[in-house]
């Protein structure tokens, strides 16, 4: 019995649910397996020996290497067996070399995170290294060396877990090789005579080192902006009669990146608008976003390992969190359900921003706070804020003030009125064509002189800050530089979002703060980290107030224990 047919029949009966994109590929495979007219026309034959050999190898020689399955045999699920069968059992006649070879030489494997894609491809790769031709060379690659190492390490862990495999192979800093150092004179496929190897390479070294390989596996393709990594690898496979090239990935956030182009072509192939008969498209995707929110039984479309590899409880928790968090929603849709997300999304809804919290600054007299500034461009809006936490309150209090050069004062539209904000005391108008940073320094000094509000530290972005920082330090302020990147701003931004949604942020109804919040979008990297950007298509909108608060939150993130001890939180 064919595993592909078994898998397909269970799908047709409703026992297994898959998305339409995988179903289209399976229907094509069923034709290739069962239709003699098609087989004769396209010179296809079916040989299960190679696929069975590799399935047996994986289940008997490979073991899991990560909790909670570490040390247990790698027992394949039906969808995994069908995948392996599609790769190794279907042969096509190659007139150039006058023999039958594997039909599928390129594989796109798209599946939700935590469904074991890297261990599966690692196991398949290891099986081919042992069961395939003598001299098989394997290249594990990714956009960065660390990610390439995950595939390499997975292969090596399986090799080490098996006494049989470990006995006839070795590993050093350069890669994995056949041959036991204690038996150098031994001959045969599993000796030093076999020059096959497995190496890991990144985008920087792939073009130099990836030559004359038989198997290429590129992990996390979503990270790549273009084909500069993959093209040298694909070219390095061109000398082989039966190359194998894997691209494995989840969806990502890279706009107009390499994966976008590949998926566009893949979907044309599935619709028979593009002819690439030797490209296997194993894509676990949702048919629409509503399935995610309305019926969890459809989650398996993107998560075939759900309930075995990936826990239902984990995914349920992720979906529930996504319902109330913009940043988590985008990440979950892309990574767990393979629904493409733009790399910039709206951050807050109106109901998240608006609250009725107010304070009398006199109630904050004598407090210790954390400052944050966003100097922005000298010709535009600058924001300064002080974040205060009190031991008897769950709220964070933000005192925020803005600065603008006089020529910008006349700018006005439906929800921006610099002149009115200046009249209401939320905005200082600086003389001249630029923001005078001395005014910003004086504002912090004023808070201490007038209200005895001390600053534990002040977080600032580096842009144009040299003179400002010196002036602040001359007054005794302890300055903390916050680089404006994902690693520094992601957690503070997620925290600020959660605090706004739970009404823990008291910004005293400052209208410029509201305006800046509304103008803020969040930009994603491929690891689910976020940082603030302006909402698209909004000219002359500013997010400086948001950035100043994030710099304060980021500073708190670094020194939370020390600060909370001071305020007896």
C-alpha positions in Angstrom: 0.0 0.0 0.0 1.3 3.4 -1.0 1.6 5.9 1.9 0.6 8.7 -0.5 -2.6 6.8 -1.4 -3.3 6.0 2.3 -2.8 9.7 3.2 -5.0 10.8 0.3 -7.8 8.4 1.1 -7.9 9.5 4.8 -8.2 13.1 3.6 -11.0 12.2 1.2 -12.8 10.4 4.0 -12.5 13.3 6.3 -10.3 11.5 8.8 -7.5 14.0 8.1 -7.9 17.6 7.2 -5.5 19.5 4.9 -5.6 22.8 3.0 -6.3 23.1 -0.7 -2.7 23.8 -1.7 -1.4 20.5 -0.3 -4.5 18.7 -1.7 -3.7 19.9 -5.2 -0.2 18.5 -4.9 -1.5 15.2 -3.6 -4.0 14.9 -6.4 -1.1 15.2 -8.9 0.9 12.6 -7.0 -2.1 10.2 -7.0 -2.2 10.5 -10.8 1.5 9.8 -11.1 1.1 6.7 -8.9 -2.1 5.2 -10.4 -2.7 6.4 -14.0 -0.8 4.1 -16.4 -1.6 6.3 -19.4 -0.1 9.3 -17.6 2.9 7.2 -16.5 3.5 6.1 -20.1 3.1 9.6 -21.6 5.5 11.2 -19.1 7.9 8.2 -18.7 7.2 7.7 -15.0 7.6 4.5 -13.0 7.0 3.8 -9.4 9.7 2.0 -7.2 8.9 1.8 -3.5 12.2 0.2 -2.6 14.1 3.5 -2.2 11.4 5.2 -0.2 10.8 2.1 2.0 14.6 1.8 2.6 14.8 5.4 3.9 11.6 5.2 6.0 13.0 2.0 7.6 16.4 3.7 8.1 14.8 6.7 9.9 12.6 4.6 12.1 15.3 2.1 13.1 18.5 4.3 13.1 17.4 7.8 13.9 16.3 9.0 17.4 14.9 12.2 18.6 17.3 14.5 20.4 15.2 17.2 22.0 12.7 17.0 24.9 10.2 15.6 25.4 11.1 12.9 22.8 14.8 12.8 23.3 16.3 9.3 22.9 13.0 7.8 21.5 12.9 6.3 18.0 11.9 8.6 15.2 8.6 7.0 14.3 7.1 8.7 11.3 3.5 9.9 11.0 1.5 9.1 7.8 2.0 12.6 6.4 5.8 12.3 6.9 5.9 8.8 5.2 3.8 10.2 2.3 6.3 13.1 2.0 9.3 10.7 1.9 7.5 8.4 -0.6 6.8 11.4 -2.9 10.5 12.2 -2.9 12.0 8.8 -3.4 9.4 6.4 -5.0 8.4 8.4 -8.1 10.9 8.0 -11.0 11.2 9.7 -14.3 13.2 8.7 -17.4 16.1 11.0 -18.1 17.1 10.8 -21.7 20.4 12.6 -21.2 21.8 9.9 -18.9 19.5 7.1 -20.3 18.1 5.9 -17.0 15.3 6.4 -14.5 16.0 8.9 -11.7 14.0 10.6 -9.0 11.4 12.8 -10.5 11.4 15.4 -7.7 14.7 17.2 -7.3 13.5 20.4 -5.6 11.2 20.4 -2.6 9.5 23.4 -0.9 8.4 22.4 2.6 6.2 25.0 4.2 4.7 24.1 7.6 3.8 25.9 10.8 6.4 26.3 13.5 7.0 23.5 16.0 5.9 20.7 13.6 9.3 19.2 13.4 10.3 20.4 10.0 14.0 20.7 10.8 14.3 17.2 12.4 12.4 15.6 9.6 14.6 17.1 6.8 17.6 16.2 9.0 16.5 12.6 9.2 15.8 12.4 5.4 19.1 14.0 4.7 20.9 11.5 7.0 19.1 8.6 5.4 20.2 9.6 2.0 23.8 10.1 3.1 23.8 6.5 4.3 21.5 4.9 1.8 22.4 6.8 -1.3 25.4 7.0 -3.5 29.0 6.8 -2.2 30.5 10.2 -2.0 27.2 12.1 -1.3 28.0 15.6 -0.1 25.4 17.5 1.9 25.2 21.2 2.6 23.1 22.7 5.4 22.5 26.4 4.9 20.5 29.3 6.0 20.6 33.1 6.0 22.9 33.0 9.1 25.5 30.6 10.4 23.6 29.9 13.6 20.4 28.9 11.8 22.4 26.7 9.4 23.9 25.1 12.5 20.4 24.0 13.8 20.0 21.6 10.8 23.6 20.4 11.0 23.3 19.9 14.8 20.1 17.9 14.3 21.8 15.6 11.8 24.8 15.2 14.1 22.6 14.5 17.1 20.8 11.7 15.3 24.2 10.3 14.1 25.5 10.3 17.7 22.4 8.8 19.1 22.8 5.7 16.9 25.7 3.4 17.9 25.6 1.9 14.4 25.9 5.3 12.7 28.4 6.7 15.2 30.6 3.7 14.8 31.3 4.3 11.1 31.4 8.1 11.0 33.3 11.0 12.6 32.8 14.7 13.2 35.2 17.6 13.4 35.1 21.4 13.3 34.6 21.3 9.5 31.8 18.7 9.2 30.8 15.1 9.4 32.6 12.3 7.5 32.6 8.6 6.9 35.3 6.5 8.5 36.2 5.5 12.1 39.6 7.0 13.2 40.3 3.7 15.0 39.7 1.8 11.7 41.4 3.9 9.1 42.5 0.9 7.0 39.0 -0.5 6.7 37.5 -0.3 3.2 34.0 0.0 1.9 31.1 2.5 1.7 31.3 3.4 5.4 35.1 3.8 5.5 37.5 6.6 4.8 37.2 5.6 1.1 33.8 7.3 1.0 34.5 11.0 0.5 31.0 12.1 1.3 30.5 14.7 3.9 28.0 17.0 5.6 28.8 20.7 6.2 27.0 23.8 7.3 27.4 27.1 5.5 25.8 30.6 5.8 25.0 33.2 3.2 28.5 34.6 3.5 30.3 31.3 2.8 27.9 29.3 0.7 29.0 30.6 -2.7 32.6 29.8 -1.8 32.2 26.4 -0.2 29.1 24.9 -1.6 30.5 23.1 -4.7 29.6 19.7 -6.2 27.1 18.8 -3.5 24.3 16.3 -3.9 21.9 17.5 -1.2 21.3 21.1 -0.3 19.0 22.1 2.6 18.2 25.7 3.2 16.4 26.4 6.5 14.1 29.3 7.3 13.9 30.6 3.8 11.5 33.4 5.0 14.6 35.3 6.2 16.1 35.8 2.8 15.6 39.1 0.9 16.9 37.7 -2.4 18.3 34.6 -4.1 22.0 35.4 -3.4 22.3 32.5 -1.0 20.3 29.8 -2.9 21.5 30.3 -6.4 25.1 29.2 -5.7 23.7 26.1 -3.9 21.4 25.2 -6.7 24.2 25.6 -9.2 26.4 23.4 -7.1 23.8 20.7 -7.5 23.8 20.9 -11.3 26.5 18.2 -11.8 24.4 15.5 -10.0 22.1 13.0 -11.7 19.8 12.9 -8.7 20.2 16.1 -6.7 18.0 16.9 -3.8 17.3 20.5 -2.9 15.2 21.3 0.1 13.7 24.7 1.1 12.0 24.5 4.4 10.3 27.4 6.1 7.3 29.0 7.8 5.8 32.2 6.5 7.5 35.4 7.5 7.4 39.2 7.4 10.1 40.1 4.8 8.3 42.2 2.2 8.9 41.2 -1.4 11.6 38.8 -0.2 12.8 35.5 -1.8 10.0 33.4 -0.2 7.3 35.7 -1.6 8.6 35.1 -5.1 8.9 31.4 -4.6 5.4 31.0 -3.2 4.0 33.1 -6.1 5.6 30.6 -8.6 4.6 27.6 -6.5 1.0 28.7 -6.5 1.1 29.1 -10.3 2.5 25.6 -10.5 -0.3 24.2 -8.4 -2.9 26.0 -10.6 -1.0 24.7 -13.7 -0.2 28.2 -14.9 3.5 27.4 -14.7 5.2 24.1 -15.7 7.9 22.9 -13.3 7.2 19.2 -13.1 10.2 18.4 -10.9 9.3 20.7 -8.1 7.5 19.1 -5.1 5.3 21.6 -3.2 4.6 20.2 0.2 2.7 23.2 1.7 0.6 23.1 4.9 -1.5 26.3 4.7 -4.8 27.6 5.8 -7.5 28.3 3.2 -8.5 31.5 4.9 -7.9 33.4 8.2 -11.4 32.9 9.5 -10.6 29.2 10.0 -8.1 30.2 12.7 -10.6 32.1 14.8 -13.8 30.1 14.1 -12.9 26.4 14.3 -9.8 24.9 15.9 -10.3 21.6 14.0 -8.9 23.4 10.9 -5.7 24.3 12.6 -4.2 21.0 11.4 -4.1 22.4 7.9 -0.9 24.3 8.8 0.0 22.0 11.7 0.0 18.4 10.6 2.0 17.5 13.8 -0.7 18.9 16.1 -1.4 16.6 19.0 1.7 14.5 18.4 4.6 16.9 17.8 3.0 20.2 18.7 0.7 20.5 21.7 -2.9 21.6 21.3 -2.6 23.5 24.6 0.4 25.5 23.3 -1.5 26.6 20.1 -4.7 27.4 22.0 -2.8 29.7 24.3 -1.1 31.4 21.3 -4.4 32.0 19.6 -6.1 33.4 22.8 -3.2 35.8 23.3 -3.4 36.8 19.6 -7.0 37.8 20.0 -6.0 40.7 22.3 -2.5 41.6 21.1 -1.7 43.1 17.6 1.9 42.0 17.7 1.1 38.5 18.8 -1.7 38.2 16.3 0.6 38.9 13.4 3.3 36.5 14.6 0.8 33.7 15.3 -0.9 34.1 11.9 2.5 34.0 10.1 4.4 31.4 12.1 1.7 29.0 13.3 -0.8 29.3 10.4 1.4 30.3 7.4 -0.8 33.3 6.6 1.4 36.1 5.2 1.6 39.2 7.2 3.0 42.6 6.2 6.1 43.6 8.1 4.3 46.7 9.4 0.9 46.4 11.1 -1.3 48.8 13.0 -0.4 48.7 16.7 -3.3 50.0 18.8 -7.0 50.4 18.3 -8.8 53.5 19.5 -10.2 51.7 22.5 -6.7 50.7 23.5 -5.4 54.3 23.5 -8.4 56.1 25.1 -8.9 55.9 28.8 -10.2 58.2 31.5 -7.2 58.1 33.7 -5.9 61.4 35.0 -3.7 62.7 37.8 -2.8 65.9 39.6 0.9 66.4 39.3 1.0 67.5 42.9 0.2 63.9 43.8 3.5 62.9 42.1 5.6 65.4 44.1 8.7 64.0 45.5 8.5 60.8 43.3 11.4 59.1 41.6 10.9 58.4 37.9 12.6 57.2 34.8 13.1 59.7 31.9 12.8 59.0 28.2 13.5 61.3 25.3 13.2 61.2 21.6 15.1 64.0 20.0 14.1 63.2 16.5 15.2 65.6 13.9 16.1 69.1 15.1 13.6 70.6 12.6 10.6 68.6 13.9 8.9 67.4 17.0 10.8 66.3 20.1 9.3 64.5 23.1 10.4 64.2 26.7 8.7 62.0 29.3 9.0 60.9 32.9 7.6 57.6 33.9 6.7 57.2 37.6 5.6 54.1 39.5 4.2 54.4 43.0 4.1 51.6 45.6 0.3 52.1 46.2 -0.7 52.1 42.6 -0.8 49.6 39.7 -0.6 52.5 37.2 2.4 53.9 35.5 2.2 57.7 35.4 3.7 59.5 32.4 4.5 63.2 32.5 5.1 64.1 28.8 6.0 67.4 27.2 6.8 68.2 23.5 9.0 70.7 21.7 8.8 72.2 18.2 10.6 74.9 16.2 8.5 78.0 15.5 8.3 77.5 11.7 6.4 74.2 12.2 3.8 75.8 14.4 1.3 76.6 11.6 1.0 72.9 10.5 -2.6 71.9 11.0 -4.9 69.1 9.9 -8.0 67.3 11.2 -6.3 65.8 14.3 -3.2 67.9 14.7 -3.1 71.5 15.9 0.3 72.5 17.2 -0.9 76.1 17.9 -3.7 74.9 20.2 -1.5 72.4 21.9 1.0 75.1 22.6 -1.7 77.4 24.1 -2.9 74.5 26.3 0.7 74.0 27.7 1.5 70.6 26.1 4.0 72.0 23.7 6.9 74.4 23.9 7.6 76.5 20.8 11.4 76.9 20.4 12.8 80.1 18.9 14.6 79.6 15.6 14.4 76.9 12.9 15.4 74.0 15.2 14.4 72.5 18.5 16.6 73.9 21.2 17.7 71.0 23.3 18.5 73.4 26.1 14.7 73.7 26.5 14.4 70.0 26.9 17.1 69.9 29.6 15.4 72.8 31.4 12.1 71.0 31.4 13.7 68.0 33.3 15.3 70.5 35.7 12.0 72.3 36.2 10.4 69.0 37.3 12.9 68.7 40.1 13.0 72.3 41.1 9.2 72.7 41.1 7.9 69.3 42.1 11.0 67.6 43.5 10.7 64.8 41.0 14.0 63.0 40.8 15.2 60.9 37.9 16.8 57.5 38.5 17.9 57.3 34.8 17.1 58.9 31.5 16.8 56.7 28.4 17.7 58.4 25.1 18.1 57.5 21.4 21.5 58.3 20.0 20.4 60.5 17.2 22.0 63.9 17.6 22.2 63.4 21.3 25.9 64.3 22.1 25.4 67.9 23.2 22.1 67.1 24.9 23.6 64.2 26.9 26.5 66.4 28.0 24.2 69.1 29.2 22.0 66.6 31.1 25.1 64.9 32.7 26.4 68.4 33.7 23.1 68.7 35.8 23.8 65.2 37.3 21.3 63.2 35.3 22.3 59.5 34.7 21.9 58.9 31.0 21.2 55.5 29.4 21.6 55.1 25.6 18.8 53.0 24.0 19.6 51.8 20.5 16.5 51.9 18.3 16.4 48.3 17.2 14.4 45.1 17.7 16.5 43.8 20.6 16.0 46.9 22.7 12.5 48.0 21.8 10.5 44.8 21.2 9.8 43.8 24.8 9.1 47.4 26.0 6.7 47.9 23.1 4.8 44.6 23.8 4.7 45.6 27.5 3.4 49.1 26.8 0.7 47.7 24.5 -0.4 45.3 27.2 -0.4 48.0 29.8 -2.4 50.4 27.6 -5.0 47.7 26.9 -5.4 47.0 30.7 -5.6 50.7 31.6 -2.4 50.8 33.5 -0.9 53.8 31.6 -2.0 57.2 32.9 -0.8 59.8 30.4 -3.1 62.4 31.9 -5.1 62.7 28.6 -2.2 64.5 26.9 -3.6 65.0 23.3 -0.2 64.8 21.7 0.4 61.4 23.3 -2.9 60.2 21.9 -1.9 61.5 18.5 1.5 59.8 18.6 -0.1 56.5 19.7 -2.5 56.7 16.8 0.4 57.3 14.4 2.4 54.3 15.6 2.6 51.0 13.8 4.7 48.0 14.7 7.2 46.5 12.4 8.1 42.8 12.7 11.3 40.9 12.1 11.2 37.2 11.3 11.4 36.2 14.9 8.3 38.0 16.1 10.2 40.9 17.6 8.7 44.4 17.0 9.7 48.0 16.9 7.8 51.2 16.2 7.3 52.8 12.8 4.9 55.4 11.4 1.6 54.2 10.1 1.9 53.8 6.4 0.6 56.6 4.1 0.5 59.1 6.9 2.6 62.1 5.9 3.7 64.6 8.6 2.7 62.3 11.4 4.9 61.9 14.4 5.5 59.0 16.8 8.0 60.8 19.1 5.8 60.6 22.1 5.6 56.8 21.7 9.4 56.5 21.3 10.1 58.6 24.3 7.9 56.3 26.4 9.5 53.2 24.9 13.0 54.6 25.8 11.8 55.0 29.4 10.2 51.5 29.4 13.5 50.0 27.9 15.5 51.7 30.6 13.2 50.3 33.3 13.6 46.9 31.6 17.4 47.1 32.3 17.2 48.3 35.8 13.8 47.1 37.1 15.0 45.6 40.4 17.0 48.6 41.3 14.2 51.1 40.5 11.5 49.1 42.3 13.6 49.0 45.4 13.9 52.7 45.3 10.2 53.3 45.0 9.4 50.4 47.5 7.1 48.8 44.9 
